Amino acid sequence: MGSYLVPRLVESGHEVLQVSRQQRSPYQPHGAWKQVRQVSIDRTPAEEAGTFGDQIAALQPDAVIDMICFTLASARHLVAALRGQIRHFLHCGTIWVHGPSSLVPTTESQPRHPFGDYGIQKAAIEAYLLEEAQRGHFPATNLHPGHIVGPGWVPLNPAGHFNPQVFVDLANGEEVALPNLGMETLHHVHADDVAHAFTQALAHWSSAIGESYHVVSPAAVTLRGYAEAVAGWFGRPARLRYLPWDVWRQSVRPEEAQATWDHIAHSPHCSIDKARRQIAYSPRYSSLQAVRESLDWWLAAQQR
């Protein structure tokens, strides 16, 4: 995400310090990186030593964007060190704080019923940060991306997992099996639209503090509609077969079945009306446009 977010922050006039382990280059080259101060900190051992929050505070930031916080303990540690020291704290959450979709499109105000450790921890972090902000103790905002795609990512495929062979089969006119009736939903978002949301939240900080926002494309896609669109990009009709879940999951590797179950059990379909209203979030990509750019990148990489 930093590959898209950092250049946007620089272009918006911010002085940017990027904190990471410094173990890989950005997915996307950009001249803005020459203006970024790189700070090398390995978060996990620093947190274990109890020093990570103090190291961040010592940088004297006005705002902190936390992209890799996955536990409530990690959030509490950082907040304790930064309380009273910063103007704005932005946490990267996930639409999986919601658990299974109920009323759709899902709004940020709907009750949270997360499942799985990732969603449960992210929901706990969100609740903690909102309570801190609403009591005036800490200026936090939560932004919840959907399934991130774009150059640098192999996109989540129409079967709800990450094996790119599904795309190859659709491109070649081969039959692809989908679980159930293929009517469960996925909600993608282009990485640059996520970066846009963070810069917009910073710019509209007075509205954003104490709030949560969905960061997704304007509309979710069904598995079936997604598969039909991908096949169409290659001039093929989609040859789809629908299997009951217990039969379908036997046709793929266990890790693929688990990924699909996680996605279809959530079947996210989230509203961005609140983000549009309060922070002027305006995504450039539809779900399918974002996936296609990501898929084009992957295909080009296979030919190198």
C-alpha positions in Angstrom: 0.0 0.0 0.0 2.9 2.4 0.7 3.7 2.2 -3.0 0.6 4.2 -3.7 0.0 6.1 -0.5 3.5 7.6 0.0 3.6 9.4 -3.4 0.1 10.8 -2.8 1.1 12.1 0.6 4.2 13.8 -0.9 2.2 15.3 -3.8 -0.3 16.7 -1.2 2.5 18.6 0.4 3.2 16.4 3.4 6.7 15.7 4.8 6.7 11.9 4.9 8.6 9.5 7.1 8.2 5.9 6.1 8.7 3.4 8.9 9.4 -0.2 7.7 11.9 -3.0 8.0 13.4 -1.8 4.7 13.3 -5.3 3.2 11.9 -4.6 -0.3 11.4 -1.9 -2.8 8.0 -0.2 -3.6 5.8 -2.1 -6.1 5.5 1.1 -8.2 8.6 3.4 -8.8 7.9 7.1 -8.3 10.1 10.2 -8.1 8.3 11.2 -4.8 10.4 8.5 -3.0 13.4 10.8 -3.2 11.7 13.2 -0.8 10.8 10.5 1.8 12.8 9.9 4.9 13.2 6.2 5.4 13.2 4.9 9.0 14.1 1.3 9.7 12.2 -0.3 12.6 11.1 -4.0 12.8 7.8 -3.6 14.6 7.5 -7.1 16.1 10.7 -7.3 18.1 10.3 -3.6 19.0 6.8 -4.2 20.4 8.1 -7.3 22.3 10.7 -5.0 23.8 8.1 -2.4 24.6 9.9 0.3 22.6 8.0 0.6 19.3 5.6 3.3 20.5 8.3 5.4 22.0 10.4 5.1 18.8 7.4 6.4 16.7 6.8 9.2 19.2 10.4 10.2 19.0 10.0 11.0 15.3 7.6 13.8 16.4 4.9 13.2 13.8 1.8 15.3 13.4 -0.1 12.4 12.0 0.5 8.6 12.0 -0.9 6.2 9.5 -0.8 2.6 10.8 -1.0 0.1 8.0 0.0 -3.1 9.8 -1.7 -3.2 13.2 -3.4 -6.6 13.7 -4.0 -7.0 17.4 -5.7 -5.0 20.1 -2.5 -5.2 22.3 -0.5 -3.7 19.4 -3.0 -0.8 19.1 -3.0 -0.1 22.8 0.8 0.0 22.9 1.0 2.6 20.1 -1.8 4.7 21.5 -0.3 4.8 24.9 2.9 6.3 23.4 1.2 8.7 21.1 -1.6 10.1 23.3 -1.4 13.8 23.4 1.5 13.9 20.9 -0.3 13.8 17.5 -3.1 15.5 15.7 -4.4 12.5 13.8 -4.1 8.8 13.8 -5.3 6.7 10.9 -5.7 2.9 11.3 -6.0 0.6 8.3 -8.8 -1.8 9.2 -10.9 -4.2 7.0 -14.5 -4.6 5.9 -14.3 -8.0 7.6 -15.0 -6.2 10.9 -18.7 -6.8 9.8 -18.7 -10.6 9.6 -21.5 -11.9 7.3 -23.5 -9.4 5.3 -27.0 -8.8 6.5 -28.6 -5.7 5.1 -26.8 -4.6 1.9 -25.1 -2.4 1.0 -23.7 -2.6 4.5 -23.2 0.7 6.3 -20.6 1.6 8.9 -23.3 1.9 11.5 -24.4 -1.7 11.3 -23.6 -4.0 14.3 -20.3 -5.9 14.2 -20.5 -9.7 14.1 -16.9 -10.7 13.0 -15.6 -14.2 12.8 -12.1 -15.5 12.4 -9.2 -14.1 14.3 -8.3 -11.4 11.7 -11.8 -9.9 11.7 -12.3 -10.3 15.4 -9.0 -8.5 16.2 -9.7 -5.8 13.7 -13.2 -5.2 15.1 -11.7 -5.0 18.6 -9.1 -2.4 17.4 -11.8 -0.4 15.7 -14.0 -0.4 18.8 -11.1 0.7 21.0 -9.9 3.5 18.8 -13.5 4.8 18.3 -14.0 4.9 22.1 -10.8 6.7 22.6 -11.6 9.2 20.0 -15.2 9.8 21.0 -14.1 10.4 24.6 -11.6 13.0 23.3 -8.6 10.9 24.4 -7.1 10.2 21.0 -7.7 11.5 17.5 -8.3 8.3 15.6 -10.0 7.3 12.3 -10.6 3.8 11.0 -10.5 3.1 7.2 -11.7 -0.3 6.1 -10.5 -1.5 2.7 -12.1 -4.3 0.8 -10.1 -6.9 -1.3 -7.1 -4.8 -2.5 -6.0 -5.2 -6.1 -3.9 -3.3 -8.6 -0.4 -3.8 -10.1 1.6 -5.7 -7.5 -1.2 -8.0 -6.4 -2.6 -11.2 -7.9 -6.3 -10.5 -7.7 -8.8 -12.5 -5.7 -10.4 -14.6 -8.4 -14.0 -15.4 -9.3 -13.9 -18.6 -7.3 -13.0 -16.6 -4.1 -9.4 -17.7 -3.7 -6.0 -16.7 -5.1 -5.0 -19.4 -7.6 -4.5 -17.5 -10.9 -5.3 -20.7 -12.8 -8.9 -19.7 -12.6 -8.1 -16.7 -14.8 -6.2 -18.9 -17.2 -9.1 -21.3 -17.5 -11.6 -18.5 -18.2 -9.3 -17.0 -20.8 -8.9 -20.3 -22.5 -12.6 -21.1 -22.5 -12.2 -24.0 -20.1 -15.0 -24.9 -17.6 -14.7 -23.3 -14.2 -16.7 -24.6 -11.2 -18.1 -22.1 -8.7 -19.6 -22.9 -5.3 -23.3 -22.9 -4.8 -25.0 -20.7 -7.4 -22.2 -18.2 -7.8 -24.3 -15.5 -6.3 -22.1 -14.7 -3.3 -20.3 -11.3 -3.5 -16.8 -9.9 -3.4 -15.9 -6.3 -3.0 -12.6 -5.2 -4.5 -10.8 -1.9 -4.3 -7.8 -0.6 -6.2 -4.8 0.2 -4.1 -4.6 3.7 -5.4 -8.2 4.3 -4.3 -7.2 3.1 -0.8 -4.4 5.6 -0.9 -6.8 8.3 -2.0 -9.1 7.5 1.0 -6.2 8.0 3.5 -5.2 11.3 2.0 -8.8 12.5 2.0 -9.2 11.5 5.6 -6.1 13.5 6.5 -7.4 16.5 4.6 -10.8 16.3 6.2 -9.5 15.4 9.7 -12.1 17.4 11.6 -14.8 15.3 10.1 -12.9 12.0 10.1 -11.8 11.9 13.8 -13.9 9.4 15.7 -15.3 7.8 12.5 -14.9 4.7 10.5 -15.2 4.5 6.7 -15.5 1.7 4.1 -12.9 2.0 1.4 -14.2 -0.1 -1.5 -15.2 0.3 -5.2 -18.7 1.7 -5.9 -20.2 -1.8 -6.1 -19.5 -5.4 -5.2 -19.5 -8.2 -7.8 -21.0 -11.7 -7.7 -18.8 -14.7 -8.3 -20.8 -15.5 -11.4 -20.8 -11.9 -12.8 -17.1 -11.6 -12.2 -16.3 -14.9 -14.0 -18.5 -13.8 -17.0 -16.7 -10.5 -17.2 -13.2 -12.1 -17.1 -14.1 -14.6 -19.8 -15.5 -11.7 -21.9 -12.2 -9.8 -21.7 -10.6 -12.7 -23.7 -13.5 -13.0 -26.1 -14.8 -16.1 -24.6 -18.2 -17.1 -23.1 -17.9 -18.2 -19.5 -18.3 -22.0 -19.2 -19.5 -22.2 -15.6 -20.6 -25.2 -13.5 -22.2 -24.8 -10.1 -21.6 -27.3 -7.3 -22.9 -27.5 -3.7 -20.3 -26.3 -1.2 -19.5 -29.7 0.2 -18.8 -31.0 -3.3 -17.0 -27.9 -4.6 -14.6 -27.7 -1.7 -13.3 -31.3 -2.6 -12.3 -30.0 -6.1 -9.6 -27.6 -4.8 -6.7 -27.6 -2.4 -7.6 -27.2 1.3 -6.0 -23.7 1.4 -8.1 -22.6 -1.6 -11.3 -24.0 0.0 -10.5 -22.1 3.2 -9.9 -18.8 1.4 -13.1 -19.2 -0.6 -15.1 -20.0 2.5 -13.8 -16.9 4.3 -14.8 -14.8 1.3 -18.2 -16.2 0.6 -19.2 -16.5 4.2 -18.7 -12.8 4.5 -20.0 -12.0 1.0 -19.2 -8.3 1.5 -21.2 -5.5 -0.2 -20.4 -2.2 1.5 -21.7 1.3 1.1 -19.3 4.2 0.5 -21.9 6.9 0.9 -20.5 8.0 4.3 -17.0 8.3 3.0 -18.2 10.2 -0.1 -20.2 12.6 2.2 -17.7 13.3 4.9 -14.2 13.0 3.4 -15.0 13.3 -0.3 -13.9 9.8 -1.2 -14.2 9.3 -4.9 -12.8 6.0 -6.2 -11.6 6.0 -9.8 -12.0 2.3 -10.3 -15.0 0.0 -10.4 -14.3 -3.5 -9.0 -13.8 -4.9 -12.5 -11.6 -2.1 -13.7 -9.4 -2.6 -10.7 -9.2 -6.3 -11.2 -8.4 -5.9 -14.9 -5.5 -3.6 -14.2 -4.2 -6.1 -11.6 -4.7 -9.0 -14.0 -2.9 -7.2 -16.9 0.0 -6.7 -14.6 0.1 -10.4 -13.6 -0.1 -11.5 -17.2 2.7 -9.2 -18.3 4.8 -10.5 -15.5 4.3 -14.1 -16.7 5.7 -13.1 -20.1 8.9 -11.6 -18.8 
